[in-house]
C-alpha cells in the first residue's frame, strides 16, 4: 500500500494514543479521519472525558504534520451513529484503507464491589463498541479491495488484573475478536492485528484510582494523597519494568500502528505487538 493519500480512521482520536497515532499517520502521508465521542462516555470513570476541543487539537496537529483531516463525533455503542460516521468519512475522502479501533475506557473496583455501570460500560464501549466499528468498516475495506484493521488491546488483555475484571475481560475479548476477524477477512486482503500498550502516560492512567490499583497490586495501601500515591506508583513501575520507566508515552505506541498499516506488514495478521517498557517479559508467550 502506497501510504500517500491512503485514508485511516482512528477512534479515540481526541487524545492519548489516538492523537499520537493520528499525527504519525499524517507524517507518513495518510489522510486522517479522527473519531471520538468527545464527551463523557461513562460516569463510572474517575478521570475527565475527552472534549470536542481535544479532538480539534488533534486535527490541528495532523494538519501541521501535513495531513488532511476530518473529525467525526459518535458513541461507538450506537451502531447507527457509527455507520453514519463512516459514511461521512467515505463521502469526504472517497473510501477508507485503514481502521485503528482504539477508543476505550477503564475503571477499577473489585468484582464484589463494582457497580453494574462500571462493568457494563467497559464491556459495551471497549468490546461491543469496537466490534461495531469493525463490523461497519469491514464491508468498506472489502469494497476498497483490501486494507488494514488494528485494535488496541492491553497487557491487561493478557493477564488477570486486581480490581480490573471488567477492563481485563473487555481487552481479552478484543484479542479473540481480532484473531477471529483475521480469519474471516483474510480472503479479502484485509489484515487484522492488535497493539498491546503498557501503562501509557494518558488521562486513562494518570489519576488516583489507577495509582491506588498499582499500589494494592504491590501489597500496600494507598494514602489517598494523589501526589504521594503518584510517586509511589511511579517508583513501583520503574522497579517493575526492565526499561526503568514509570509510563510509556503514546508516541512510543504510534509507530507500531503505522507499521501494521504499512505494505511491510502485508503478511502480518491475527497477532499482537506490544509497547510496554518491558512488562511483556512478565507475560507467558
N, C-alpha and C positions, 0 to 999 in steps of 0.2 A: 504494500500500500504506500503510494506516494503521499506523504503527510500534508503536502501543500493542498489547501482547500478541502481537506477532509473535515468532516463535521463530528464533533464529540459533544455528547450530552452528559453533564455531570450533575448528579443530585447531591444535595447538601453542600451546594457551592458557595454559600454565603460567607463561610469562614473555615478555618482549620485545614484539614486535608483537602477538602473540596476546593477551597480557594487556591492553595498552593499548587494543586494539580491543574486547575484551570489556567494558571499563569504558565506552568510548564508546557502544557499543550499549545498555548499561544506562541510560546517561544519556539516550539517545534514546527509551527506553520499551520496549525489547525484553526478552523473556525469553532467557536465555543458557545454552546448554549448552557447557561448555568441555571439550574432549577433548585428551588428551596421553598419551604413553607413560609420562611421569613416572618415567623410569628411563634407564639407559644404552641408547641406540639403536645405537651403534657404538663399538667400542673404537678405531677408527681416527681418531677426532676428538680434537683437542687442546684440549678445554675441558670443564668439568664439566657433566654432564647435568642436565636439569630433574628435580625431585623431586615427590613427592606433596604435600610441604609447600608447594612453589611453586604447585602447582595449587590448593591450599586457600587460599593467599593471594589468588590471582586471584578466587576465589569470594567471599572476604571483601570485596574491593574492589568487586566487582559488586553485592553486596548493600548495601554502604554507599552505592552510587550509585543505589539504588532498584530494582535489577533482581532478578528471580527467577533462581536459579542451580541448575544441575545439573552435577556433574563426572562425566566418563566417561573411563576409562582403557583405551586399546588401542594396539597397534602397528599402524599403518596398512598395513604389509606383509602383515598377516594378514587376508585377506578375510572370513573367518568372524567374526573379532573386530570388524571394522569394522561388519559387519551387526548383530551383537549390540549394539554400542554405539549405533547409530542406532535400533534397536528400543527400547532403553531410553529414548532421548530422546522418541520418539513416544509411548511408554506414559506417560511422565511429563507431557509438555506437550500431547499430543494431535496433534502434527504438527510439521513444520518448514517454514519460509518462506525462510530464507537459509542458505547454507553458505559459510563463509570457510575455504577449504582452504589453510592457512598453514604447516603443520608441515614442517620440513626440517632437513637437516644440511649442514655444509660443512667440507671439509678441503683441504689443499694439499700437492701433490707434483708433480714434473714427470711427463710422460707416461711417460718411460722408467723412473722410479723409484717410481711409486705402487704400492702393494700392490693385490692383487685385492680385498681387503676395502674399501679406500678407494673404488675405482671402484664396486664392486657396491653398497655401502651408499648412496652418493649417488644412484645411478640407482634402486635399489629403494625407498628411502624417499621421495626428492623427486619422482620421476616416476611410477613404478608405484604407490607408496603414495597419491599424490594422485589418480591415475586410479581406484584402488579406492574412494576416498571419493566421487568424482563418480559412479561407476557405481552405488554404493549409494544415494546421495542423490537422483539424478535421478528415479527412479520415485516417490519420496516427494513430491517437488516437483510432479510431474505429477498425482499423486493430490490434492494440495492445490489444484490449479488454476493453478499457475504459481509463480514465485519468482525468486530471485537466487542465482547462484554467483559467487564471487570467488576467484581463486587468487593466491598470492604467487609471482611470478617474481623477477627481479633484473635490475639493469643487466648482470650477467654472463650473463644470458639474451639479451643483445642485442649482445654483442661477445665476442671471444676473451679469455682470461684466462691470464696467465702462471702456471704451476703450478696451474691450476684447471680442467683439461679435464673432469673428472668433474662438477664443480658446474655449469660453463657448459653442458655437454651436457644435464644434467637440467633446467636452467632455460630453455634454448632449447626443449627438448621440451615444457615446460609451456605456452609460448606457442602452440605448434602444437596442443596438447591443448585449450587454451582456445578457440582460433578454431574448431576442428572441433566442439567441444561446442556453441558458439554456433549453428553451422549446424544441428546435429542437434536442438537443444532449442527453437529459436525458435518453432516451431509450437505448442509447449505453453505459451507465455507465460513462458519462462524465459530470462533474460539471463545471459550468461557473460562475465566480464571478468577482467583481471589487474591487480594493483598491482605496480609496479616500485620497490622500495625501493633506495636507495643504500646506502652504508656506514652501517649503523644501530648505535647505541650499545646493543649487546646482548652476551650471553655468546658468541654466534656469532662476533663480530668482535674482542672485546677480549681478545686473547691473542697470544702471541709468534708463532705461525705466521702469523697474519694480518698482524701488523706487519712481519714479515720479507718477506712477499709484496709488500706495498706498497713497501718499501724496494728490493727487487730490481727491481720494475717501473720504478723511477726510475733504475736503472743502478748501484746501490750494493749493498754487502753489509751485512747486519745485524750488530750486535756480539754478540748473544746476551744482552746485558743488557736485561731486559724493560723497565725504566723508561726507559732511553736509547732503545731501539727504539720504544717507545710514543710518546715525544716526537718522534722523527724522523718517524714515520708520521703523527702528528697535524699536524706542520708541512707535510708533503707534501700532505696532504689540504686544509689551509687554502689552500695556494697553488694547488691544482688547481680547487677548487670556487668558482664565482662568488660564492656567498653567504658564503664565507670561514669555513666551519665544518669541524671535523675529522670529526664524526659527526652523522648525523641522528637525532633522538630518535624512539623508537617512537610517541610521541604525535603526531608530525608525519605519520605514515602513516595512523593510525586514521581521521581524518576522510574520507580518500579512500574507504576501505572502506565506511564508513557511508553516504556519498553514493551509491556504486554499488549499495547495497542499497535505496535510497530510491525513492519514486514519481517523484522528479525525474529519475531515471536510467532510466526505463522504456523509452526509445528508444536506450539506450547498450548495445551488445553486440558482442562479438568484438574488443575493443580493449584497450589498456593505458593506465594512468595512473601517472605517476612522481612520487615524492617523493625527490629525490636531492641536494638542495642545489645543483643546477645541473649535476651531472655529465651529465645528459641532453643538455646542449648539445654534448657531445663525441660523441654517437651519431647516426648517419645516420637521419633521419626519426623 
